[in-house]
């Protein structure tokens, strides 16, 4: 064609309005991403100008919603082949089915758009490599929706662990438990959607061509290869904090087990899952274990992220650092050692929220959106860049491979390949 991908987009001046397209008008976009964006749109001089969605109903809903909530009239596009060539669209927010994130994001940056994309970044290693290469070659800004990286308490936890005061991480215990038969189910909507009102072939992208299935389209999180379910939806958030706090890109090994023990509704992804991951520098005996468990069958325990060292615990549910479980004087004395106990404190005391930040129902997403907007302006690396997304994708892919094969899974860094033992 005779010109680079970067030339598709105009140069954004300091005072120029940044014009943003919506790719996928999902429930997540409606309830969280739209309000997070609007919290900062005026101050940052950003505006929504267009929507792309394969389903005509979603396009119409997006138009009506934006007009009602913000007085915006969106241009409507049937697909990204219509939206992405627009040179007056500077950036896009992607909130589509999980398996589509990586390839749509890669296409967007190659058309000169900066990107905010929901997690998981990728569900296969091939897709993860494609989007990482595209972002690195184009130099566009890409923020993955791992919003913990913009939350004050998590930022404080990261700084605390890196200070060395916590000591070496020896164990991480993470849970995400709910008891919701309707989680990721949309039974009424699946009755209403019609194949002729959407574009089934485009929806499938690089997945195998199969007959029209409204559940695959709308309840994709329940079915592989459209989503890895628990891994991509929930573990992606939590395992990302491990990578962030330690600078380790992925587990050294993973084993996993689980199944569909309660909700036998035709789904293929498990409703109960446990993964055990070993982390640490390659070739080094130093390391720690991450125990990840999630169930849809009983909500006891809720959502937890607990970090343990020899000196105590860091609880990212309560934001408390305590000496709980640390090496007591009595136990240490028996072995001729010294007591090793943390000084208790609350992370929130060390974390400061910007006075201008919205503190509504989803403050983490609001802060994360603000960070993306600022990076689109200043061209600095966002809090959850493409490498962070690539790395959480590796952990998810290793976990899902271990679950599917029943084998111990490792990763070959030189070849960037998953290895099944």
C-alpha positions in Angstrom: 0.0 0.0 0.0 3.0 2.3 0.3 2.5 3.7 3.8 3.0 2.5 7.3 0.4 1.6 9.8 1.4 4.6 11.9 0.4 6.9 9.1 -3.3 5.9 9.4 -3.7 8.0 12.6 -3.4 11.7 12.9 -0.9 13.3 15.2 -2.6 14.2 18.5 -1.7 17.6 19.8 -1.7 18.5 23.4 -5.0 20.4 23.1 -6.6 18.2 20.5 -9.7 16.2 21.4 -9.1 12.4 21.4 -11.8 10.6 19.5 -12.6 7.1 20.7 -14.5 4.2 19.1 -16.4 1.5 21.0 -15.6 -2.0 19.9 -18.3 -4.3 21.4 -21.1 -2.7 23.3 -21.1 -5.3 26.1 -22.7 -5.4 29.6 -19.2 -4.7 31.0 -18.9 -1.7 28.8 -22.3 -0.3 29.7 -21.9 -0.8 33.4 -18.3 0.1 34.0 -16.2 1.2 31.1 -18.6 3.9 29.8 -19.0 5.6 33.2 -15.2 5.2 33.9 -14.5 7.0 30.6 -17.1 9.7 31.2 -15.6 10.4 34.7 -12.6 11.9 33.0 -13.6 12.7 29.4 -14.2 16.4 29.9 -10.9 17.0 31.9 -8.9 14.9 29.5 -10.7 16.2 26.4 -11.8 12.7 25.1 -15.0 11.8 23.4 -16.8 8.8 22.1 -17.6 9.1 18.4 -18.4 5.6 17.0 -19.4 2.1 17.9 -18.7 -1.2 16.1 -20.7 -4.3 17.0 -21.6 -7.3 14.9 -25.1 -7.5 16.3 -27.5 -4.8 15.1 -29.3 -4.7 18.4 -26.1 -3.8 20.3 -25.3 -1.1 17.8 -28.7 0.5 18.3 -28.5 0.1 22.1 -25.1 1.8 22.1 -26.4 4.7 20.1 -29.4 5.1 22.4 -27.4 4.7 25.6 -24.7 7.2 24.6 -27.3 9.8 23.6 -29.3 9.4 26.8 -26.4 9.4 29.2 -24.1 11.9 27.5 -25.9 13.6 24.7 -23.6 11.8 22.2 -24.6 10.6 18.8 -22.4 7.7 17.8 -21.7 6.7 14.2 -22.6 3.0 13.9 -20.5 0.4 12.1 -21.3 -3.3 11.4 -17.7 -4.4 11.9 -14.1 -3.2 12.4 -13.4 -3.2 8.7 -15.7 -0.3 8.5 -14.5 1.5 11.7 -10.8 1.1 11.8 -9.9 2.9 8.5 -11.5 6.1 9.9 -8.5 8.5 10.3 -10.5 10.7 12.6 -10.8 7.9 15.2 -7.7 8.0 17.4 -8.3 5.2 19.8 -10.7 2.3 20.6 -12.0 0.5 23.7 -12.4 -3.2 23.1 -15.0 -5.1 25.1 -15.8 -8.1 23.0 -15.7 -11.9 23.6 -12.5 -13.1 25.3 -11.0 -14.9 22.4 -11.4 -11.8 20.1 -9.4 -9.4 22.3 -5.9 -10.1 20.9 -6.6 -10.1 17.2 -8.9 -7.1 17.3 -6.3 -5.2 19.3 -3.6 -6.1 16.9 -5.7 -4.9 14.0 -6.5 -1.7 15.8 -2.9 -0.7 16.5 -1.9 -1.6 12.9 -4.6 0.9 11.9 -2.9 3.5 14.1 -5.3 3.4 17.0 -4.3 3.4 20.7 -6.2 0.7 22.6 -7.8 0.0 25.9 -8.7 -3.8 25.8 -10.4 -5.9 28.4 -8.6 -8.9 29.9 -7.7 -11.6 29.2 -5.5 -10.2 26.5 -5.2 -13.6 24.7 -6.6 -17.1 25.1 -4.0 -18.8 22.9 -0.2 -18.4 22.7 -0.4 -17.7 18.9 -2.9 -14.8 19.5 -0.8 -13.5 22.4 2.3 -13.4 20.1 0.4 -11.6 17.4 -0.8 -8.7 19.5 2.5 -8.3 21.4 4.4 -8.0 18.1 1.8 -5.6 16.6 2.0 -3.2 19.6 5.8 -3.4 19.8 6.2 -2.7 16.0 3.7 0.2 15.9 4.6 1.9 19.2 0.9 2.4 20.0 -0.4 2.7 23.5 -2.2 -0.5 24.7 -3.7 -0.7 28.2 -5.1 -4.1 29.3 -8.0 -4.0 31.7 -6.0 -5.4 34.7 -7.3 -2.5 36.8 -5.6 -3.6 40.0 -2.5 -2.0 38.7 -4.1 1.4 39.0 -5.6 0.9 42.5 -3.9 2.7 45.4 -3.9 -0.3 47.8 -2.3 -2.5 45.2 0.2 0.1 44.3 1.0 0.4 48.0 1.4 -3.4 48.3 3.7 -3.5 45.3 5.9 -0.7 46.8 5.9 -2.5 50.2 7.0 -5.9 48.8 9.6 -4.3 46.6 11.0 -2.4 49.6 12.1 -5.7 51.1 10.3 -5.2 54.4 7.9 -8.0 53.7 10.7 -10.5 53.1 10.7 -13.1 50.3 7.3 -14.3 49.2 6.9 -18.0 50.1 3.2 -18.7 49.3 0.3 -17.0 47.7 -3.2 -18.2 48.3 -5.9 -16.9 45.9 -9.6 -17.7 45.7 -12.6 -16.5 43.7 -15.8 -18.2 44.9 -19.4 -17.5 44.0 -22.7 -19.4 44.2 -24.5 -18.1 41.2 -26.3 -20.4 38.7 -26.8 -17.5 36.4 -23.1 -16.4 36.3 -22.2 -15.9 32.6 -25.7 -17.2 31.6 -28.0 -15.1 29.4 -31.0 -17.5 28.8 -33.5 -14.8 27.8 -31.1 -13.1 25.4 -30.1 -16.3 23.7 -33.8 -16.8 22.8 -34.0 -13.4 21.3 -30.8 -13.2 19.2 -31.1 -14.2 15.5 -28.3 -15.3 13.2 -29.4 -12.9 10.5 -29.0 -9.9 12.8 -25.3 -10.5 13.4 -22.3 -11.8 11.5 -21.5 -15.3 12.7 -18.5 -15.9 10.5 -16.8 -12.7 11.6 -17.6 -13.6 15.2 -15.7 -16.9 15.0 -12.6 -15.1 13.7 -9.8 -17.7 13.7 -11.7 -20.3 15.7 -13.1 -23.4 13.9 -16.2 -22.8 11.7 -19.2 -24.3 13.4 -23.0 -24.0 13.0 -24.8 -21.0 14.5 -25.0 -21.3 18.3 -26.5 -18.3 20.3 -25.0 -19.7 23.5 -21.5 -19.6 22.0 -22.2 -16.0 20.9 -23.6 -14.7 24.2 -22.5 -17.2 26.9 -19.0 -17.6 25.4 -17.3 -17.6 28.8 -18.8 -21.1 29.4 -17.3 -22.6 26.3 -13.8 -23.3 25.0 -12.4 -22.2 22.5 -14.1 -18.9 23.0 -13.0 -18.5 26.6 -11.0 -20.4 29.2 -13.6 -19.4 31.8 -12.2 -19.2 35.3 -8.7 -18.8 34.0 -9.3 -16.0 31.7 -12.0 -14.2 33.6 -10.8 -14.4 37.2 -7.3 -15.8 37.5 -6.1 -13.3 34.9 -6.8 -10.5 37.4 -5.3 -12.1 40.4 -2.2 -13.8 38.9 -1.3 -10.5 37.3 -0.5 -9.1 40.8 2.0 -11.9 41.3 3.8 -10.9 38.1 3.7 -7.3 39.0 5.0 -7.6 42.5 7.8 -9.9 41.6 8.8 -9.1 38.0 8.4 -12.8 37.2 6.8 -13.2 33.7 5.1 -16.6 34.2 5.0 -19.7 36.4 7.9 -22.2 36.2 5.3 -25.0 36.3 1.6 -25.5 36.7 -0.7 -28.5 37.5 -4.4 -28.2 37.6 -7.6 -30.1 38.2 -11.3 -29.5 38.4 -14.6 -30.2 36.6 -18.3 -29.5 36.2 -19.6 -30.6 39.5 -22.8 -28.6 39.9 -24.0 -26.7 36.9 -24.6 -29.3 34.2 -26.1 -26.9 31.7 -24.1 -27.8 28.6 -21.1 -25.8 29.4 -17.6 -27.1 28.7 -15.5 -24.9 31.0 -15.3 -26.1 34.6 -17.4 -24.7 37.5 -14.7 -25.7 40.0 -11.0 -25.4 39.5 -7.7 -25.6 41.4 -4.3 -24.8 40.0 -1.0 -25.0 41.7 1.8 -22.9 40.3 5.5 -22.8 41.1 7.2 -19.4 40.7 10.8 -18.3 40.9 13.8 -17.5 38.8 14.7 -20.2 36.3 17.5 -22.5 37.5 17.2 -21.1 41.0 16.0 -23.1 44.0 14.5 -19.9 45.5 10.9 -19.5 44.8 7.3 -19.8 46.1 4.0 -21.5 45.3 0.7 -20.0 44.2 -2.4 -21.9 45.1 -5.4 -20.7 43.0 -8.9 -22.1 43.5 -12.3 -21.0 42.3 -15.8 -22.5 42.5 -19.3 -21.6 41.3 -20.9 -24.0 43.8 -20.4 -22.3 47.1 -19.4 -18.7 47.9 -17.7 -19.3 51.2 -14.3 -17.6 51.3 -15.3 -15.1 48.6 -12.5 -13.4 46.7 -9.1 -13.5 48.5 -5.5 -12.6 47.8 -3.2 -13.6 50.6 0.6 -13.2 50.4 2.8 -15.0 53.0 6.4 -14.6 53.9 8.4 -16.1 56.8 7.6 -13.0 58.8 3.8 -12.7 58.3 1.0 -12.0 55.9 -0.3 -9.5 53.5 -4.1 -9.6 53.0 -5.3 -7.7 49.9 -8.9 -8.2 51.0 -8.5 -6.3 54.3 -5.4 -4.3 53.1 -3.7 -5.4 56.3 -0.1 -6.4 56.9 0.2 -8.5 60.0 2.7 -10.8 61.8 0.2 -13.7 61.5 2.0 -16.9 60.8 5.4 -15.3 61.2 8.4 -16.9 62.9 7.8 -16.5 66.6 10.4 -16.1 69.3 9.7 -19.5 70.8 9.9 -21.4 67.5 13.0 -19.5 66.4 14.8 -20.1 69.7 14.3 -23.9 69.4 16.6 -23.7 66.3 19.0 -21.0 67.5 17.4 -18.4 65.3 15.9 -15.0 65.8 12.3 -14.0 65.8 11.0 -12.8 62.4 7.8 -10.9 62.6 6.4 -8.0 60.5 5.4 -4.7 61.9 1.6 -4.5 61.4 0.0 -1.7 59.4 -2.8 -1.0 57.0 -2.0 -0.5 53.3 -4.7 2.2 52.9 -2.8 4.4 55.3 0.1 4.4 52.9 -2.0 4.9 49.8 -3.3 8.3 48.5 -6.2 8.7 46.1 -6.0 11.6 43.8 -8.5 14.2 44.9 -9.8 14.5 41.3 -10.4 10.8 40.9 -13.9 9.4 40.8 -14.6 7.1 43.8 -17.9 5.7 42.6 -18.9 2.0 42.4 -15.9 0.9 40.4 -13.0 3.3 41.4 -10.3 0.9 40.2 -11.6 0.9 36.6 -12.0 4.7 36.8 -8.4 5.2 37.8 -7.2 2.6 35.2 -9.1 4.4 32.5 -7.6 7.7 33.6 -4.1 6.2 33.4 -4.8 5.1 29.8 -6.0 8.5 28.8 -3.0 10.2 30.3 -0.7 7.8 28.5 -2.5 8.4 25.2 -1.5 12.0 25.8 2.0 11.7 27.1 3.0 8.4 25.3 4.3 6.9 28.4 4.0 3.2 29.2 0.5 2.5 30.8 0.2 0.6 34.1 -0.9 -2.6 32.4 0.9 -2.6 29.1 1.0 -5.3 26.4 3.8 -7.2 28.2 1.7 -7.5 31.4 -1.1 -8.8 29.3 1.1 -11.2 27.5 2.4 -12.5 30.8 -1.0 -13.1 32.4 -2.1 -14.8 29.2 0.9 -17.2 29.6 -0.2 -18.1 33.1 -3.8 -18.7 31.9 -2.7 -20.8 28.9 -0.4 -22.9 31.1 -3.2 -23.4 33.6 -5.7 -24.3 31.0 -3.3 -26.7 29.3 -2.6 -28.4 32.6 -6.3 -28.7 33.3 -7.0 -30.2 29.9 -4.1 -32.6 29.7 -3.8 -33.6 33.4 -0.1 -33.1 33.0 2.6 -30.8 34.5 3.1 -27.8 32.3 6.2 -25.6 31.9 7.3 -22.9 29.6 10.3 -22.7 27.3 11.5 -19.1 27.4 13.9 -19.4 24.5 11.3 -20.8 22.2 8.3 -19.1 23.8 6.4 -22.3 23.9 4.3 -24.2 26.4 5.8 -27.6 27.3 3.6 -30.5 28.5 5.6 -33.0 30.6 
